[in-house]
Structures are given as C-alpha cells and as structure tokens.
Amino acid sequence: MFDDDLALARELATTAADVAMAHFRRGVSARRKSDGSALTDADLAVEAAMLEMLASRRPADAVLSEEHGAIGASSRRWILDPIDGTSLFAAGRADQWGTHIALEIDGEIVLGVISRPPSERIWWATRGGGAHRGSLRSPTPDATLRVSNVAQLRHSTVVYWAEDDDERRRRDALGAKGYLTEATMDCVFEVAEGSLELAICGASAPWDLAPGVVITEEAGGLFSDPDGGRRLDMGEGWYSNGRVHRAVHELLGKHPRKRQAPPAAHG
C-alpha cells in the first residue's frame, strides 16, 4: 500500500547518508541553537537535499523538519530529522547517529525509517507491511523485527532517557522495578528487535519520535505519549513490547511535563 512512499523514503535516507558522510569524513564543528541543541552545516545540507527531493517528488505534501519547521498544509506530512545525534556526529562517532524519516497521513504515522550511515544500516516499517532491518542500499531486508515476549516488569530490560531532576526520579523508580540499562540513540529499534522491553525517550521532538512509532508497532509493540495517548508533541515518547506498558504507566503515572507548542509554519 505504501510501496512508492517507502521507495522514496529510502531514497531520501540514501541521499541524506551521502551528504552527511561527505561532511563527516571532512570533520565538522557544532554550534548551539537557541534551545541549546547542537547544529552543524551538515544538518542544514542534509535537510536541504531532502526538502529539495520532496518538493520535486511530492510537491503537494506538507513537511515538518527540525531546522525549517512546518512547511505547507496537507493530510500527508513528511517528518524529518536530518541528523539525529548531531553531537555524536560532530564528535566523530561512527555510531548512534543518522536520519529519521516518517510519513504521517491523516494524523497517523504510516511509515518510518531510521538510518545509521557509517554502517550503511537501515530500519524501516510501513503500516501493515511489518518492521525490518537491512542494508541502506538494498531493498531486501536482512531481518524482520519482533519485540520480546517478556511480560513482567521485574524481568524487563528498560531505558529512560532522562534530562531533568523529575525525569531522573522517574528513571530511578523504574530502575527499582526492572533492569535499568544505559540509554542510547539506538534504544527505539532495540525495542523493536527484542533486546529491550521498554524505552522512554525524554527531551524529544516529533521528528525524534515519529519513525519509531510505526517501527515499534509493526514489530508487535506499543507506542504512547506519557499520558497514554499518541501525541508526538509532549516532549517524551514511550516504546515497549506492549506487555509491560500498563505496568509502567501504573508505576510512573502521568508525566508533569507540559505539552510543547506546535511548530510555526514556514511557507
């Protein structure tokens, strides 16, 4: 059903990888945006290449991207993070950074892609098409992803990406009930692959969260916002194997974080 969109998303990921790796090999320096997050010239170049491709191939579609914000209005919206993990990218790390691509139709995430350009790896999913892992430049998957069967929190391996004191308190409460391990930029697809039972990603924007929604759910898991809904604009996303989700909500309750204001439109 989404074959053409998936083919385009993979082209976007490949183009993004080529642009990003050219900058990565030369070396880059990061500067700070007003919100404190890192930015490099590579972020801007990757995003520009992706936006140019979408403008040519899907001119009627809207876009929400990290650096340009909201562009256009449509029932179809591409959500882009040109380089997720910019600080790691700028530090010369050859892991845990890549591009996020999602397609939202009528408010539902129907396609998600996460890449790791240095290793040429890619994770993707479409609604009804399953979740997969493979090579960035081959459409044939190496593996179809499935979440774990662990059903009890005390037997679960969990991560909580905590940025502030409240999140750290919640992380510690979670660690007292399950096996808490270090959060990494790979934790979302580790849930989909079955090596984690739960990943709570704090300090996150819609472009951070969106592709993992469909990747996790097509692998048999569950996504929610911290209130148990499906919003992407609350600053935090929960990904699980689905079997421990309710227990974690009962343990942690609702997150006091305020909803973020929607991004301003550009053009």
Beta strands, then each sheet from edge to edge (+ up, - down):
strand 1: 31-32
strand 2: 38-39
strand 3: 62-65
strand 4: 69-71
strand 5: 76-84
strand 6: 98-105
strand 7: 108-116
strand 8: 121-126
strand 9: 130-135
strand 10: 141-144
strand 11: 157-161
strand 12: 179-180
strand 13: 198-202
strand 14: 222-224
strand 15: 236-240
sheet 1: 1+ 2-
sheet 2: 4+ 3- 5- 6+ 7- 8+ 9- 10+
sheet 3: 12+ 11+ 13+ 15- 14+
end
